Amino acid sequence: MPIQTHSIVALVGRPNVGKSTLFNRITRSRKALVDPTPGVTRDRHYEKVVWNDKLFMLVDTGGIEDASGDTMGGHIRNQALAAIEEADIILFVLDGREGVTPADKEVANLLRRTDKTIFYVINKIDGPEQETEQMAQFYELGVNELWAVSAEHKYGFHTLMDALDESLLESDDEIDLPDGTVKVAFFGRPNVGKSSMINRILGHDRMVVSEVSGTTRDSVDTLLTHGKYNYLLIDTAGIRRKGKTKEKLEKFSILKALAALEKCDIAVVLIDAEEGITEQDTKVIGYTQEQGRGLILLVNKWDLVKDDKERQKQIMGEIALAVPFVGFAPLLTASALTGYGIKRLFPTIGSVYRQFTSVFPTSALNRLLQDAVEDHSPPIYKNKRLKFYYTSQVGSRPPKFVIMSNSSKGVHFSYERYLTNRFRDGLGLDKVPIQLYIRDKNRDKKGKK
């Protein structure tokens, strides 16, 4: 079972040079996108892209760190530094009409010190004549190759993308895992005890452990055999605080977390019992659901509050309030220091994984739908009773179901939620996200008229 891996490509540059236009141009070329999970919508400044059968993650740094006021230069510099540290490939976008600015020169100097692959993209070049007139000045940046592009009109776009393609990682790593290996990624902020937790897990109960190098950048993942099952523990060392002066760059620092989410079945998000759940935690939890992953919330350092019932209750209440959209996720307490709670982790991973990969017979699903409709009649829409004809499972990891209706537009979100809960209860899917899609039965016929 090969591990899927991919490059992280970051767009860097001043505001208004066309980074977002280029981002939109590139992401429109993608071939596969997952529907966003209801309740977890957010501004997206990253997207999965497939180009020539290679997958990469594209990130618009302008959206991640909005510059303002007199601190513009500092913001641009910090964006470039973060991109240099986190990304594999950098697209440095400059404004072909405005020319080279002092800020551009500063960023170019920073980029010159790195061994990362960098493309100097001169945007707003609409044709060969403009290319001849406007490109020459950019060679003063001291680079050998410039890429003339119009993100808006596509001039030079395919030439740039074909060159980028040659620098991308292959989508499949060469490392094979035993069939049925459960891939578990651990996420956590600095000092939450993630490394200690992983070390405690690896040292527990006669486990067979082997290192698997190369399955994530800048880390060594661990293949572990526990009982009859194999697990790949994926480390996400990239989530870290960059110092008080750069805390806003934390959004950029979870790029490696996004890459790890692409490869895992189940995300284990560690929360600090001493500090409680933070905004950074909720963002990572939100990302796990955008990617449709199984989720376990693990409150570490429980030993610090083991005698404080009031604080325990407060922690659990704060978590429930902060992330109500993942009420299905198992919530465990543990201590990497003392080993408390570690024994419960693998049985929980096992139960989440079984639900995550579940497949159900169509006949059982249709009985479930029929019972749900009989117990709670669908509402009236445009003077007609809504009808649901049949349902089927269209995927797993997580379980995905389609229900065919006479009018998907007439299904109120409250009734859709009712059906989702009936499917969750009836199928025993109480620990994983499920995706329910309602489609019009006659949609294809209408399209042909």
N, C-alpha and C positions, 0 to 999 in steps of 0.2 A: 504494500500500500504506500505509494509515493506521497511525500509531504509537499503540499502546494506552498510555493513561496513567490514573492514578487518584489519589485522595486518600489521605493517611495520617491516620487518626483515632485519637487516643490517649485512653485512659481514665486520668484523674488523680484522686487522692484518698487519704485516709488508709486504713490497713488496716481491714478489717472494715466498710467502708461499703457493700459489695456490688459492687465493681468486677468481680470474677470472675464473680459471678452474672449481671451485666449482659452481660459478655463472652460467656458461654455462651448467654444468651438471644439475643443478636444473631447469633452464629455459627451457631446452629441454623437460622437463616433463610436460610443460604447455599444456592445452587443448584448449585454446582460445586466439587468438591474432588478433588485428585489423591491417589492412594494414596501413602503415605510410602515412600520407598526403603528396602529392608532394609539394616540396618547403619548407618543415619544417624538413628536415633530420638533425640529429645531433648525436653526439656520445651518445649511450644509456648506462647508468650505472644503470638503474633500469628496472624492468620488472614485469608485472603482472604474477602470477603463480597460477594455480589451482592444489591443491593436495588433494586427497580424498574429492572432492567437497567443499573444503575450499579455498577461494581466499586470497592471500596475495601479498604484494608488496615487492620484493626483491631488495636490494640496495647494490651495490659494492662500498664501501667507497674508495677503492684504485683508482677507476676511477674518483671519485669526487674530491679528493685532491691528486694530484700526488706529491709525496715527491721527494726531490732532494738535493744534496749537503750535507753540514754539519748540516742541520736543520732536518735531518731524524727523530730523536727522538721527536722533537717538533711537527712535522706533525702527527706522529703516535698517539701521546698523544691527539692532537686536534681532530683527527678523532674519537678516542674512546670517548672523551667528547661529541662530537656532536651526536654520535650514542646513547650514554647513554641518552641524552636529548630528541632526536627526535624519536627513534625507540621503538617498543614494545618488540621485541625479538632481541638478539644479538648473532650472530655466530662468536665467537672469534677463528680465524683460526691460527694454529701454524704449524711449519715445523717439521714433525716427524723425518726427517733425520738430520736436523741441531741441534735439541735439544732446550733447553730453553736458551733464551738470556736475557740480562738486560732489553732490550726494552719490551720483553714479560712480564717480572715480573712487570714492571711499569704499563703496561696496565691492568694486572691482579689485581694489587692493586686498580686501579681506578674502575674496574668493581665490586670489592668486596664491594664497598660502595653504590651500587645501589640495588634497589629492583626489577629491570627488570629481565626477564627470560634470562639466559645466557647459551649457549652451548659452551663448550670448545672442539673444533674440532681439533684433531691431524691429519693433512693431510700427504699424501705421505706414508701411511702405506698400503702395497700392499697385506698383507695376515696375517694369524694367527701367523706365525713364527716371522715376523717383529713386530707384535703387542706385543708379549711377550718380545722381545729384547728392543724395543725402547720406550714403553709407560711409564715404571716405573719412568723415570726421570721427567716426567711432573707432577707427584703428588706433587713435591716440591712446585708447585704453590699454594698448600693449598686448592684444590678443591676435592669434593667427587666423581665426575663423569666426565670421559673423554670419548670422542667419536672418535674411531679410524676409519679413512676414507681414501680411495684413490679416490680423485675426478676424476683422470684420468682413473682408472680401475674399479671404482664403488664398490670396497670393502667397506663394512660397510655403503654404501650410503643409502640403504632403511631402515636400522635400525635407522639411524640419522633422516631421513625424517618422519618416523612413530612417533618418539618421538617429533619432531617439530610439527607434526600435532596435538598432544594432547594439545599443548600450544597456538594454533592459535584461534583467535576469530571466532565465527560462522559467516558465510557469510551474514546472515540476522539478523539485529537487531530486537528486540521484538516490537519496536515502530511502530505503524501503522499510516499512514497519510490518510486524506480524498482522495478519488479517484480524479485524475486530478490535484493534487497539483504540482505546478511548483517549482522545486528546484533550487534556485539561490545561487551561492557561490560568496562571495566578496573576492577579492585578492588585496593585496597592501603592499608596503614596509612600514617600520616604519615611522611614522610621515606624512604619506600621507593623514591621516584623515579618515581612514577606519571606526574606531569605532564611530567617530563623525558622519560619513555619515549614518551608520546603525541606530544610535540613532535618527538622524534627520528624517530618513524614518519612523521609528516606531512611532514617535510623530506627524506624519503628517496626517491630514484629517480623523479623526474618524476611525482609523483602529482598528480591534480587534486583540489583540496580546496575545499569550500564549507561555510560555517557553517549549521547548522539550529537556529534558536533556538526555545525553547519545548518541545522534546521531553523535557527533564527539568527539574525545578525547580532553580533556583539554578545552572544551568550551561548551556553552549552545546555541543551535540553536533556532531559533524563528519561530513558526508557526503563520502566519499573514493572516488575511482575509481582502481583499481590493476589495470592490464592490462584484461581484459574484464569485470571484476567491480566491483560497487559495495558499499561497506561503510559502515555507520553506526557510528562510534566513540562509545560512550556513556560519558561521564565520571561518576564517582561520588565527587564531592568531599566527600560527607557522611561518609565513614569517616575519622575523625580522633580523636586522643587529646585529651581535654579538660583535661589537666593532671594531675599526679600525685595530687592530692587527690580527683579525680573519676574515676579509672580504671575504677571499677565501672560507670560510666555508659556504657562503650564498647558494651555490648550494645544500649543504646538508640540509640547513634549510627550503627548500621548499618541503621537504617530506610531510609535512602535507597538503601542497597545492595539491600535487599529490593525496593524499587520498581523499581530498574534491572533486577533479575533477571526481573521480570515482562515486560520489554520485549525482552530480548536472546535471541539464539540460543546464543551462546557467551560464557562468562565467562572472562576472562584474569585470574588472581589472581597478583599480584606478591609475591614473597617476597624479603626482604633477605638477600643473601649474607653480609653482615657480622653480622647479628643471628640469622639462621637462622629456621626456621619457629616461629611463636608460637601461643598459644592463640587469639588473635584471628583469625589466618589460618585455623586449622582450623575455627573456627565459620563463617566466610564460605564456606569450601570445602564444609562440611556443608550450608549453606543452598542452594548451587548445585545439590546433588543432591536436596534436598527439592523443589526447583522443577523438577527434571528437565532441567537445562541441560547443553549441551556444556561442557567444561572444559579449559583449558590452564594449567599451572603454569609461571610464568616467573620464574626466579631472577635478579633484577637485581643490579647492582654486582659482576658476576663479575670485573671488572678488579681488584678488591681481593684476590681469591684466585687469580688466574690462575697464579701461580707456586707455590702451596701445594697440592700434590696431596692431602696428608693432610686439609686443611680441606675441599677439594672433596668428597672421599669422605665425610667426616663430615656435611656439609650434605645430601647426597643420601640418606644413611642415615637421618638424622633425619626427612626428609620422608616417606620410605617407611614409617617406623615410626609417624609421627603421623597419616597419612591412608591406611591400607591399603585403605579402601573405595573409593578412586579410583585403583586401580592401572592402570586403562586410560588415564588422562589423560596426554597428552604432557607431558613435563617438559623445558623448554628453559632454557638459560642465556644471558644477554645483559648488555649494558652500555649504558644510555642515554647515559652519558658519552662512550664511545668509538665507539659504533655496533656493537660486536661482537654477533653473533647476531641482529641485526634482520632480516636477509634470510631467515632460516628461519621467521619468524613467519607470514607470509602463506601460504606453502605449507602450513604446519601448520593454520592456520585453514581453508583450503580443504578439506583432507582430513577434518578433523573435521566440517565443515559437510556435506560429501557423505554421510558416514556418518549424521549426525544426521537428515538428511532422506530417507534411503533407504527405498524401498518394494520389496518382494519378491513374486514370484508365489507363490500358494498351493501350486502343485504342487511348487515347489522346497523350500518349507518342510516339506511333508509327507514328501518324500524324506529331508530332513535329520533329521526326527524319527524316521523309520523306521530309518535307519542308526544313530542314537544309541541307540535301544532294543535293536537287535540286538547292538550292541557291548557294551552294559552293561545286562543285564536289570533291569527294575524290581523292587523288593523285594516280599516277601509282606506283605499287610496283612489281618488278621482271616482268616487261612487262605486268602486268595485272592491271586493274582498281580495286581498293579496293571496296568491297561491304559491306554494313551494312544491315542485314536481318530484325532484329526486336530488340526491347528494352523492358525492363520491370523494375519495381521498386522492389528491393530486400530487402529494409529495410528503416527505418526512424530513426530519432534521431542520426545523421542528415540523410536527404534523400540520398538513395543509389540506383544507377541505373546500370544495365548491358546492354551493346550493343553487339549483336552477329555479328561477322564479318567473312570474308573468310581469313583474315590474321591480327591478332592483332599486329604482329611484324612490319607490314608495316605502322602502324598509327603513323605519326610523332607527337611529342608532341604539335606542333603548331596547328595541325588539331584537336587533342584531346581537346586542350584548346578552340578552336572554338566551338566544340560540347558542351563542358561544359558551355560556355557562352550562347549558344542558349537554352540549357535546363534551365539555370538560368533565362534568360529573358522570355522564353515562359511559364514557370511555376510560375513566380512571386517569385522566391527564391533569392531575392536580398540582404537578411540580414543574411544568414546562409551559412556555408560550405556545399558543396554537393560533393558526391563521385561518380565518373563515372568510371566503369570498362569495358574494351573492351576485349571480349573473343572470341576464335575461335569456330565457329559453329561445326566444324568437329573434335574438340579436342578429344571427347570421342571415336569416331570411330577410330582415329589414334592410341589411346592408346590400343585398343583391337587387333590390327593387330599384 
